[in-house]
């Protein structure tokens, strides 16, 4: 065994010292990682992502159009500020890596812009991370270039009094919708727009290809845009709203116009305004189903009946409105009532409904008779007679509790109670048969007593 020298001792001491240092470093790293919330490498990459950046850092935002931003690096949460919060409003703080803004239309634009330049307002958007970093995006907020270029409604097909001016559209009439594709003061041809109905009873009938509520139009070589709308006939005076969207940028603006409606002074036109159901016989009320139409109003329409025996469907969303009336089978007295219809604006109309009996007299039923009119029975025995004519609804009564009668169709069965046997003595009882208005009798002879 070799003797240990001093040099070997020094080398081993240094090796142990290095190993202890390495172990201490690993423990320290673990403690630091735990104190930062655990999560390992994933949490570090998310919350300590290096240099803070915002994208885009420069660019143009059109007023009214949603615009997204992305943030990377730094530590969450992020604080946001805008140099022009009235033009470009941003959330004060976010805990995600993206956010979206919708810029307002700037009323004041940057100084020094040259003629023909896009009217913009420069806004500085500053992002600060939780670890103290800051970055600024320089954005130009552009005015909505459709604002101020109004729609005109001419020519129109409405009948206009000589003193009337400024008519834009009317119930049942057509109007030409025109505007210019103006960008930065210049007219642009071959530019595509979408026109959309936001409110009002009208539809686009030109150019073809739309569904009535939406249509795409393209400016001609002079930069003019043309479309034709038609308002629904019979509607009241109200406002309509058209949205114009530039499909290339997504910028849109809304235009409000007047639809001159039918002057009905709050009264609806009902066709027909009277409905009569007539029966066949004088003993029958009129029954059946009928419909009526509602004009000069604005749907939805609602209807109520003043008589529960007269039924009507409760509402109609079509224009004109359509309602169905039903009267069921019943005998006199026959029902009468009024259907009251109102529209969405409170205009009102009525339909009178009545059911009347017929004019034909019911046929006279045949004379009510019973045959034979006398029978003889023994103890515990039965016999039958026939009932003919009258109403056909027969019933019986007997003068003796020992003699019973029952009706089945036209046959009346009469029975002397038992027990069976020769019996003794004689008794006569009467069975009365009636159809409800006339009485016929049958004399029944049977033993007075039965064994």
Backbone torsions as a table, in degrees:
resi	resn	phi	psi	omega
1	UNK	NA	130.4	-175.4
2	UNK	-80.3	140.2	177.8
3	UNK	-73.2	138.7	179.9
4	UNK	-80.4	132.4	179.6
5	UNK	-103.6	177.2	-176.2
6	UNK	-67.7	-33.6	-178.9
7	UNK	-65.9	-40.8	178.8
8	UNK	-62.3	-39.5	-179.8
9	UNK	-61.9	-39.3	-179.6
10	UNK	-66.7	-42.0	-178.4
11	UNK	-63.8	-45.3	-180.0
12	UNK	-64.3	-38.9	178.9
13	UNK	-62.1	-42.0	179.0
14	UNK	-66.1	-37.7	-179.8
15	UNK	-64.6	-43.2	178.6
16	UNK	-64.0	-37.9	179.3
17	UNK	-64.2	-42.5	179.2
18	UNK	-64.4	-42.4	-179.9
19	UNK	-62.9	-41.6	179.2
20	UNK	-64.1	-38.4	178.6
21	UNK	-64.2	-41.5	-179.9
22	UNK	-64.4	-42.9	179.1
23	UNK	-62.5	-40.9	178.0
24	UNK	-61.2	-40.0	179.7
25	UNK	-64.3	-40.7	179.7
26	UNK	-65.2	-43.1	179.2
27	UNK	-62.3	-43.3	179.8
28	UNK	-61.2	-41.7	-180.0
29	UNK	-63.9	-39.8	179.5
30	UNK	-65.0	-41.0	179.4
31	UNK	-63.5	-44.0	179.9
32	UNK	-63.2	-41.2	179.4
33	UNK	-63.1	-42.4	179.9
34	UNK	-65.1	-39.9	-178.8
35	UNK	-67.6	-20.9	178.6
36	UNK	-88.0	9.8	174.1
37	UNK	106.8	9.4	179.6
38	UNK	71.3	-151.7	173.9
39	UNK	79.2	-11.6	175.5
40	UNK	63.1	-144.4	-174.2
41	UNK	-66.4	-32.1	-178.0
42	UNK	-63.4	-47.3	179.5
43	UNK	-63.7	-37.8	179.4
44	UNK	-64.9	-40.5	-178.1
45	UNK	-68.9	-31.8	-177.4
46	UNK	-77.0	-43.7	-171.9
47	UNK	-99.0	-14.5	178.2
48	UNK	-130.7	68.0	-170.0
49	UNK	-92.0	20.5	177.3
50	UNK	86.3	-144.9	-173.6
51	UNK	-67.7	132.4	179.9
52	UNK	-74.8	132.5	176.4
53	UNK	-138.3	153.0	173.5
54	UNK	-128.8	137.6	-177.5
55	UNK	-132.6	131.0	-2.5
56	UNK	-76.0	156.5	178.9
57	UNK	-94.8	-20.1	173.1
58	UNK	-140.5	153.1	178.0
59	UNK	162.4	-173.7	-178.4
60	UNK	-124.0	132.5	178.0
61	UNK	-115.9	126.5	175.9
62	UNK	-84.7	137.9	-179.5
63	UNK	-59.0	135.6	176.8
64	UNK	83.8	-2.6	-177.8
65	UNK	-108.5	123.0	178.2
66	UNK	-56.5	135.9	-176.4
67	UNK	-135.3	124.8	-176.1
68	UNK	-94.4	149.7	172.3
69	UNK	-124.9	150.3	176.2
70	UNK	-120.3	139.9	177.7
71	UNK	-120.8	137.2	176.9
72	UNK	-134.7	154.4	176.8
73	UNK	79.7	-178.2	179.4
74	UNK	68.1	-162.0	-178.7
75	UNK	-129.0	135.3	176.4
76	UNK	-76.3	155.3	-0.6
77	UNK	-79.0	162.3	179.2
78	UNK	-103.7	138.5	175.2
79	UNK	-102.5	135.7	-176.7
80	UNK	-120.8	141.0	174.0
81	UNK	-138.9	152.1	178.6
82	UNK	-124.4	137.6	177.6
83	UNK	-72.0	-18.9	177.9
84	UNK	-134.1	74.5	-175.9
85	UNK	-63.1	-23.2	176.6
86	UNK	-72.1	-26.1	179.8
87	UNK	-95.1	-44.6	-178.0
88	UNK	-130.6	93.5	-179.5
89	UNK	-84.2	137.5	179.4
90	UNK	-131.5	154.4	174.9
91	UNK	-64.8	147.0	-177.6
92	UNK	-70.7	-31.0	-178.7
93	UNK	-154.5	141.1	176.7
94	UNK	-134.0	157.6	178.5
95	UNK	-121.0	27.5	178.9
96	UNK	-131.5	178.3	-177.7
97	UNK	-101.4	15.2	177.8
98	UNK	-152.5	155.3	173.7
99	UNK	-156.4	163.5	-176.6
100	UNK	-129.1	142.7	179.3
101	UNK	-125.3	155.1	171.4
102	UNK	-128.4	110.2	-174.8
103	UNK	-75.8	146.6	173.0
104	UNK	-81.0	165.3	179.5
105	UNK	-79.4	113.3	-177.1
106	UNK	-67.5	128.7	176.3
107	UNK	-85.0	-22.0	177.9
108	UNK	-119.0	131.8	-177.8
109	UNK	-108.7	169.1	-178.1
110	UNK	-61.3	143.4	174.5
111	UNK	-74.9	152.6	175.5
112	UNK	86.5	3.2	177.5
113	UNK	-69.5	141.9	-178.9
114	UNK	-86.4	156.0	176.5
115	UNK	-54.5	133.6	-179.0
116	UNK	92.0	-14.4	176.8
117	UNK	-69.3	151.4	175.5
118	UNK	-64.9	126.1	179.5
119	UNK	-69.8	112.1	-174.9
120	UNK	-132.9	161.7	172.4
121	UNK	-125.5	120.4	-177.7
122	UNK	-79.2	129.5	-178.2
123	UNK	-128.0	134.0	175.6
124	UNK	-96.4	124.0	179.4
125	UNK	-110.9	114.7	-174.6
126	UNK	-106.3	133.7	178.3
127	UNK	-116.5	129.2	176.6
128	UNK	-121.2	133.3	-179.4
129	UNK	-96.5	169.6	-177.2
130	UNK	-67.8	-17.6	179.5
131	UNK	-96.8	13.7	173.8
132	UNK	94.9	-4.9	178.7
133	UNK	-75.7	155.3	178.8
134	UNK	-143.8	144.2	177.4
135	UNK	-145.7	148.6	-176.2
136	UNK	-123.3	133.1	172.5
137	UNK	-102.5	131.4	-179.6
138	UNK	-101.9	108.1	-175.0
139	UNK	-116.7	143.2	175.7
140	UNK	-104.7	118.4	178.8
141	UNK	-92.8	115.2	-176.0
142	UNK	-91.4	142.5	175.4
143	UNK	-63.1	147.5	172.4
144	UNK	-66.0	111.6	-169.7
145	UNK	-75.8	-3.9	174.1
146	UNK	-88.6	-17.1	-177.9
147	UNK	-63.6	132.2	178.1
148	UNK	94.6	-12.5	177.6
149	UNK	-103.9	88.1	-169.8
150	UNK	-75.8	160.0	175.7
151	UNK	-83.6	142.7	172.3
152	UNK	-114.3	147.2	-178.6
153	UNK	-116.2	89.7	-178.9
154	UNK	-167.0	137.8	0.4
155	UNK	-79.0	171.3	179.0
156	UNK	-134.0	160.7	-179.5
157	UNK	-105.3	10.9	-178.3
158	UNK	-73.1	141.8	172.4
159	UNK	-72.6	113.8	-173.8
160	UNK	-112.8	132.0	175.4
161	UNK	-65.5	155.9	-177.0
162	UNK	-62.3	-23.2	-178.5
163	UNK	-94.1	-6.7	-176.5
164	UNK	-82.7	140.3	177.0
165	UNK	-137.5	156.7	174.0
166	UNK	73.2	17.6	177.8
167	UNK	-67.3	129.7	-178.8
168	UNK	-105.0	-36.4	179.7
169	UNK	-163.5	159.3	179.3
170	UNK	-145.7	159.2	-178.9
171	UNK	-58.5	123.1	178.9
172	UNK	83.6	-9.5	-176.7
173	UNK	-96.6	166.6	177.3
174	UNK	-107.2	146.5	177.8
175	UNK	-137.2	140.2	174.9
176	UNK	-84.6	127.5	178.7
177	UNK	-103.0	117.6	-175.2
178	UNK	-129.9	141.7	169.7
179	UNK	-158.3	169.2	-176.4
180	UNK	-105.9	141.1	175.3
181	UNK	-83.9	82.8	-175.0
182	UNK	-104.4	125.8	176.9
183	UNK	-131.4	119.4	179.7
184	UNK	56.3	35.0	177.7
185	UNK	85.8	-0.2	-178.0
186	UNK	-114.1	145.8	175.5
187	UNK	-83.9	134.3	-178.7
188	UNK	-120.1	124.6	173.9
189	UNK	-88.3	163.7	177.5
190	UNK	56.8	40.1	176.9
191	UNK	-109.7	131.6	-173.0
192	UNK	-99.4	133.6	178.7
193	UNK	-126.2	155.4	172.0
194	UNK	-110.2	129.0	174.6
195	UNK	-106.7	133.3	-174.5
196	UNK	-137.6	139.2	175.2
197	UNK	-78.1	116.8	174.4
198	UNK	-96.2	-33.3	180.0
199	UNK	-157.9	143.8	173.1
200	UNK	114.4	152.3	-179.6
201	UNK	-85.2	73.0	177.3
202	UNK	-147.3	165.3	178.9
203	UNK	-146.1	159.4	176.8
204	UNK	-87.2	125.3	179.0
205	UNK	-111.0	-4.9	175.7
206	UNK	-155.6	140.1	-0.1
207	UNK	-73.1	162.5	179.8
208	UNK	-69.4	163.7	175.3
209	UNK	111.4	-14.9	179.0
210	UNK	-92.5	-177.1	178.9
211	UNK	-104.9	14.1	-178.8
212	UNK	95.5	-42.4	-180.0
213	UNK	-91.4	-19.7	179.9
214	UNK	-141.7	139.0	177.3
215	UNK	-148.8	145.3	175.5
216	UNK	-99.3	134.6	179.4
217	UNK	-129.1	149.6	-179.9
218	UNK	-121.9	133.1	-179.7
219	UNK	-65.4	145.5	178.0
220	UNK	-78.8	-174.9	-174.1
221	UNK	-66.5	-16.7	177.6
222	UNK	-91.0	-3.3	-179.0
223	UNK	89.4	8.7	-179.9
224	UNK	-92.8	146.0	179.4
225	UNK	-119.2	134.1	-176.9
226	UNK	-131.8	137.3	172.7
227	UNK	-149.3	165.6	-179.9
228	UNK	-128.3	132.0	175.8
229	UNK	-114.5	157.2	174.0
230	UNK	-133.8	126.5	178.0
231	UNK	-84.1	149.2	-179.9
232	UNK	-66.9	137.3	-179.9
233	UNK	-69.7	145.3	172.7
234	UNK	82.9	5.5	-178.2
235	UNK	-86.3	162.7	179.1
236	UNK	-80.8	167.4	176.4
237	UNK	-66.5	131.0	-176.7
238	UNK	-162.5	175.3	179.1
239	UNK	-97.5	144.4	172.7
240	UNK	-115.9	155.2	179.8
241	UNK	-131.0	128.2	175.9
242	UNK	-113.4	133.0	174.0
243	UNK	-102.9	128.5	177.0
244	UNK	-108.8	123.5	-179.1
245	UNK	-122.7	127.2	172.3
246	UNK	-79.4	112.7	-172.3
247	UNK	-68.3	-24.7	-178.5
248	UNK	-69.3	-36.5	-176.1
249	UNK	-112.5	-18.9	-176.1
250	UNK	86.2	-2.0	179.8
251	UNK	-69.0	137.6	179.5
252	UNK	-138.3	160.4	174.7
253	UNK	-148.9	155.0	-175.7
254	UNK	-112.1	144.3	178.8
255	UNK	-124.6	133.0	-179.4
256	UNK	-105.7	134.4	178.6
257	UNK	-139.4	170.3	-175.8
258	UNK	-105.7	132.6	171.9
259	UNK	-104.9	114.0	179.2
260	UNK	-78.7	119.0	-175.1
261	UNK	-95.3	-178.5	178.1
262	UNK	-74.4	132.5	179.1
263	UNK	-86.3	102.3	-179.2
264	UNK	-116.1	5.5	178.5
265	UNK	51.1	35.9	177.5
266	UNK	77.8	12.6	-178.2
267	UNK	-115.4	127.9	177.2
268	UNK	-87.0	151.8	176.3
269	UNK	-97.7	122.6	-177.6
270	UNK	-109.8	129.2	178.8
271	UNK	-131.7	115.6	-11.1
272	UNK	-75.7	163.7	178.1
273	UNK	-100.8	0.6	175.2
274	UNK	-139.0	131.8	178.5
275	UNK	-128.6	128.7	179.8
276	UNK	-124.9	129.8	174.2
277	UNK	-107.1	126.9	-176.4
278	UNK	-116.1	133.3	179.4
279	UNK	-77.9	176.7	-179.7
280	UNK	-89.6	-48.7	-178.1
281	UNK	-108.8	164.0	178.2
282	UNK	-65.4	-14.6	179.5
283	UNK	-97.3	1.9	-176.8
284	UNK	-119.0	134.6	171.1
285	UNK	-82.8	154.5	177.4
286	UNK	-69.0	138.5	178.9
287	UNK	-132.4	167.0	174.7
288	UNK	139.8	-163.7	-175.6
289	UNK	-136.8	140.9	178.8
290	UNK	-148.5	161.1	-179.3
291	UNK	-123.1	155.7	172.1
292	UNK	-141.1	159.8	-176.5
293	UNK	-113.9	151.4	-179.7
294	UNK	-120.6	122.7	-179.6
295	UNK	-119.3	166.6	174.8
296	UNK	65.8	34.6	177.3
297	UNK	-142.2	-179.7	-179.1
298	UNK	-117.6	120.0	179.3
299	UNK	-66.6	161.1	3.2
300	UNK	-78.2	151.5	176.0
301	UNK	-103.8	147.8	175.1
302	UNK	-125.9	148.7	-176.9
303	UNK	-133.5	141.2	176.4
304	UNK	-132.0	145.0	178.6
305	UNK	-105.9	139.5	178.7
306	UNK	-81.4	-11.1	-178.3
307	UNK	-125.7	122.6	-178.4
308	UNK	-64.2	-17.4	177.1
309	UNK	-80.3	-9.6	177.3
310	UNK	-111.6	114.8	-174.3
311	UNK	-102.6	144.3	177.0
312	UNK	-144.5	140.5	176.3
313	UNK	-64.1	142.3	-165.7
314	UNK	-73.7	-27.6	-173.9
315	UNK	-151.0	161.2	176.4
316	UNK	-147.6	129.6	-179.5
317	UNK	-102.2	1.7	-179.5
318	UNK	-85.3	166.9	175.1
319	UNK	-136.2	108.9	7.2
320	UNK	-71.6	158.8	176.3
321	UNK	-72.8	148.3	179.8
322	UNK	-128.5	128.1	179.7
323	UNK	-129.5	151.2	179.2
324	UNK	-119.0	132.7	-179.1
325	UNK	-111.2	137.3	178.6
326	UNK	-129.3	136.6	173.1
327	UNK	-126.1	125.6	-177.1
328	UNK	-85.2	172.4	-178.4
329	UNK	-71.2	130.2	175.7
330	UNK	-163.0	161.0	179.5
331	UNK	-92.7	159.5	177.3
332	UNK	-55.0	149.9	5.5
333	UNK	-73.5	141.5	-174.5
334	UNK	-86.3	148.2	-175.3
335	UNK	-80.1	148.6	169.8
336	UNK	-134.0	154.5	-179.7
337	UNK	-172.7	-179.3	-178.6
338	UNK	-127.7	133.7	172.4
339	UNK	-95.5	122.7	179.3
340	UNK	-106.4	124.4	-177.9
341	UNK	-116.3	133.2	174.6
342	UNK	-125.4	150.9	177.2
343	UNK	-104.9	-176.5	-175.5
344	UNK	-66.6	-18.5	-179.6
345	UNK	-99.4	1.8	178.8
346	UNK	92.6	0.9	175.6
347	UNK	-66.7	152.0	-170.5
348	UNK	-135.4	147.5	174.2
349	UNK	-148.6	159.1	-177.5
350	UNK	-131.1	151.5	173.4
351	UNK	-128.2	124.7	177.8
352	UNK	-86.5	128.9	-179.0
353	UNK	-123.6	132.5	176.4
354	UNK	-144.3	150.4	175.1
355	UNK	-115.2	132.0	-178.6
356	UNK	-127.4	153.4	177.7
357	UNK	-73.9	158.2	179.0
358	UNK	-74.5	177.8	-177.9
359	UNK	-105.0	-11.1	-178.4
360	UNK	-81.1	135.5	178.9
361	UNK	-80.3	135.2	178.3
362	UNK	-61.8	143.5	179.8
363	UNK	-62.7	146.1	-179.5
364	UNK	-75.6	125.6	-179.1
365	UNK	-67.6	154.6	177.8
366	UNK	-63.2	157.5	-177.4
367	UNK	-61.8	138.3	-179.1
368	UNK	-82.0	123.6	178.6
369	UNK	-137.9	156.7	175.7
370	UNK	-129.3	134.5	179.5
371	UNK	-144.7	140.3	-9.3
372	UNK	-72.1	169.0	-178.1
373	UNK	-99.0	3.6	177.0
374	UNK	-151.3	138.1	177.4
375	UNK	-142.4	158.2	178.2
376	UNK	-119.4	132.5	-176.4
377	UNK	-126.3	149.0	171.9
378	UNK	-97.1	179.5	178.2
379	UNK	-62.2	136.4	179.0
380	UNK	54.5	42.0	178.6
381	UNK	-131.2	162.8	-176.7
382	UNK	-130.9	156.3	172.2
383	UNK	-143.7	167.7	-176.4
384	UNK	-135.2	153.9	173.8
385	UNK	-130.6	162.5	-179.2
386	UNK	-108.2	137.2	175.1
387	UNK	-109.5	129.6	-175.8
388	UNK	-134.2	143.0	173.9
389	UNK	84.0	-163.1	-176.9
390	UNK	66.8	-151.2	-178.3
391	UNK	-77.2	-19.8	-177.2
392	UNK	89.8	-7.0	178.2
393	UNK	-107.0	105.7	-170.7
394	UNK	-109.7	152.1	173.6
395	UNK	-146.4	161.6	-174.4
396	UNK	-133.7	157.6	168.8
397	UNK	-141.0	154.5	-179.5
398	UNK	-126.0	145.4	179.9
399	UNK	-80.6	-10.4	-178.2
400	UNK	-127.8	141.7	177.3
401	UNK	-75.0	-14.9	179.3
402	UNK	-84.9	-11.0	-179.6
403	UNK	-120.5	124.4	-179.6
404	UNK	-120.8	159.4	179.4
405	UNK	-139.2	144.3	178.0
406	UNK	-136.5	144.2	-177.0
407	UNK	-108.9	134.0	172.2
408	UNK	-137.3	104.7	-176.1
409	UNK	65.3	-120.0	178.9
410	UNK	-99.7	6.9	-177.2
411	UNK	-107.2	129.1	175.7
412	UNK	-110.0	115.6	179.8
413	UNK	-98.1	125.8	-177.0
414	UNK	-113.3	133.5	-173.4
415	UNK	-130.4	133.2	171.3
416	UNK	-94.4	128.3	-177.5
417	UNK	-65.7	154.3	-179.3
418	UNK	-92.1	-163.0	13.5
419	UNK	-78.5	166.0	-177.7
420	UNK	-67.5	150.7	178.1
421	UNK	154.9	-179.8	-176.4
422	UNK	-70.4	-24.8	-179.4
423	UNK	70.0	177.6	-179.0
424	UNK	-146.6	143.2	-179.9
425	UNK	71.7	-179.4	-179.2
426	UNK	-137.8	140.0	173.3
427	UNK	-135.1	153.2	177.8
428	UNK	-119.5	128.1	177.0
429	UNK	-126.3	165.2	-177.1
430	UNK	-122.7	131.9	172.8
431	UNK	-108.0	122.6	178.6
432	UNK	-97.2	133.2	177.9
433	UNK	-119.5	130.1	-178.3
434	UNK	-132.5	150.7	173.4
435	UNK	-103.5	11.2	179.9
436	UNK	104.6	-19.5	178.8
437	UNK	-131.1	-25.1	-179.2
438	UNK	-127.8	144.5	-179.9
439	UNK	-116.6	130.5	172.2
440	UNK	-117.9	148.3	-176.8
441	UNK	-120.2	152.8	176.1
442	UNK	-125.9	125.9	176.8
443	UNK	-85.7	127.4	-177.1
444	UNK	-116.2	121.1	176.3
445	UNK	-103.9	128.6	-177.1
446	UNK	-153.9	166.1	177.9
447	UNK	-60.9	145.4	179.3
448	UNK	-72.3	-36.9	177.1
449	UNK	-131.6	148.9	178.2
450	UNK	-123.1	139.7	-176.6
451	UNK	-58.1	NA	NA
